[in-house]
Amino acid sequence: MDNWYLVYCRPKQELRAQQHLANIGFDSYVPTLLVKKQRARKLVDSKELLFPRYLFLNVDLDSDLSVVKSTRGVTDFVRFGGKIARVPADLIQQLTEQQIELQRSRADQQCFSAGDKLNISEGPYAGLPALFDMADGDERSIVFINMLNQQVRLNIENIALSKACS
């Protein structure tokens, strides 16, 4: 059965709704992505929803839809002109494949830890050694370099950084 529909959930209740729907025998899909976030000067893995407040539900509309609507965390089905919106099964397949590919590409990105010795390969500081301090968003990092016998703090693009060979 590939009858996918879009369900609107209460705020921050998508995973709860998914669990309760699974408990009563429904198949659902909540696309998530594992991202690194900075908390208390540390990078931690955090799961983020690609579509906050929505989940995809594989259900036969001949079933009792009131069971779905009364599930904890669920608000209602998404409707267009009063008609429940159907989601093509190939879109669910594409989302799943893209989620896997995004996760794979994130895993391939270089991750640095505080104190890592780095080399700067581009820009005015190219060729200088640096010490990693912390991430500054997804594309930049804060590093320390030695300049005139003092540590100078710089904000550098991640593509210009690589781990130094020990």
C-alpha positions in Angstrom: 0.0 0.0 0.0 1.5 3.3 -1.1 -1.2 5.8 -0.2 0.9 8.6 1.4 -0.8 11.7 2.9 0.5 14.8 4.7 -0.4 15.2 8.3 -0.1 18.5 10.2 1.1 18.1 13.8 1.1 20.2 16.9 4.3 22.2 17.5 7.3 19.9 18.4 5.0 16.9 18.5 6.0 15.2 15.2 8.0 12.4 16.7 5.4 11.8 19.4 2.7 11.6 16.7 4.9 9.2 14.7 5.4 6.9 17.7 1.7 6.9 18.6 0.7 6.2 15.0 3.2 3.3 14.9 1.7 1.9 18.1 -1.7 1.6 16.4 -0.2 0.1 13.2 0.3 3.0 10.9 3.4 3.6 8.8 4.7 7.2 8.8 7.8 9.1 7.8 9.4 12.2 9.5 12.4 13.3 7.5 15.2 14.3 9.8 18.8 15.4 9.5 21.7 15.0 11.9 23.5 18.3 12.3 26.3 19.5 14.5 25.3 22.4 16.7 27.4 24.4 19.2 26.3 24.2 22.8 28.4 25.4 25.6 31.5 25.8 23.3 31.2 22.2 22.2 29.9 20.7 19.0 27.1 18.2 19.6 25.0 16.1 17.2 21.4 17.3 17.0 18.5 15.8 15.1 16.5 18.5 13.1 13.3 18.0 11.2 13.3 18.9 7.5 9.6 19.8 7.7 8.7 21.0 11.1 5.1 20.2 12.1 4.5 17.8 9.3 4.7 14.0 8.9 4.0 11.7 6.0 1.5 9.0 6.7 0.9 5.8 4.7 -2.7 5.0 5.3 -5.8 3.6 3.4 -8.4 6.4 3.4 -11.1 3.7 3.9 -9.7 3.3 7.4 -11.2 5.2 10.2 -9.5 8.6 9.8 -10.8 9.8 13.1 -8.3 7.4 14.8 -5.5 9.3 13.0 -6.9 12.7 13.8 -7.3 11.8 17.5 -3.8 10.5 17.8 -1.6 12.5 20.3 0.4 15.2 18.5 -1.7 15.2 15.3 -3.8 18.2 14.4 -5.3 17.1 11.1 -4.6 16.0 7.5 -3.4 18.7 5.2 -6.2 19.6 2.8 -6.5 21.6 -0.4 -10.0 22.7 -1.2 -11.4 20.5 1.5 -9.8 17.4 -0.1 -7.1 15.5 1.8 -3.7 16.1 0.0 -2.2 12.9 -1.4 1.6 12.7 -1.7 3.1 10.7 -4.5 5.0 7.6 -3.4 8.0 8.6 -5.6 8.3 11.9 -3.7 8.7 9.9 -0.4 11.3 7.7 -2.2 13.2 10.8 -3.3 13.1 12.4 0.1 14.4 9.2 1.7 17.3 9.1 -0.9 18.1 12.8 -0.4 18.1 12.4 3.4 20.6 9.5 3.1 22.8 11.5 0.7 22.7 14.6 2.9 23.7 12.5 5.9 26.5 10.9 3.9 27.8 14.3 2.7 27.7 15.7 6.2 29.7 12.7 7.5 32.3 13.3 4.8 32.9 16.9 6.0 36.0 17.5 8.1 35.3 17.9 11.7 37.9 19.6 14.0 38.1 19.5 17.7 39.4 22.2 20.1 43.2 22.2 20.1 43.6 20.4 16.7 46.7 21.6 14.7 45.6 22.9 11.3 47.2 24.3 8.2 45.7 27.3 6.4 45.8 26.7 2.6 44.1 29.9 1.2 44.0 33.6 1.8 46.4 36.0 3.3 47.4 33.5 6.1 48.1 30.6 3.7 50.9 28.4 4.8 50.7 29.4 8.5 50.0 26.8 11.2 46.9 27.3 13.3 45.1 25.9 16.3 41.4 25.1 16.1 39.3 26.9 18.8 35.7 26.4 17.7 33.2 26.3 14.8 31.6 29.5 13.8 28.6 28.3 11.9 28.6 25.6 9.2 31.2 27.2 6.9 33.7 29.0 9.2 35.9 28.3 12.2 37.7 30.3 14.8 41.4 29.5 15.0 44.5 30.9 16.7 47.7 31.7 14.8 51.0 33.0 16.2 51.9 36.5 15.0 54.7 38.5 16.5 54.9 36.0 19.5 51.2 36.5 20.3 48.2 34.3 19.7 45.8 36.1 17.3 42.2 34.8 16.9 40.9 34.6 13.3 37.7 33.6 11.7 38.5 31.4 8.6 36.5 29.6 6.1 36.5 25.8 6.7 37.6 25.1 3.1 40.8 26.9 3.8 41.6 24.6 6.7 43.1 21.1 6.8 44.5 18.9 9.6 48.2 19.2 10.0 50.3 16.0 9.7 51.8 15.2 13.1 
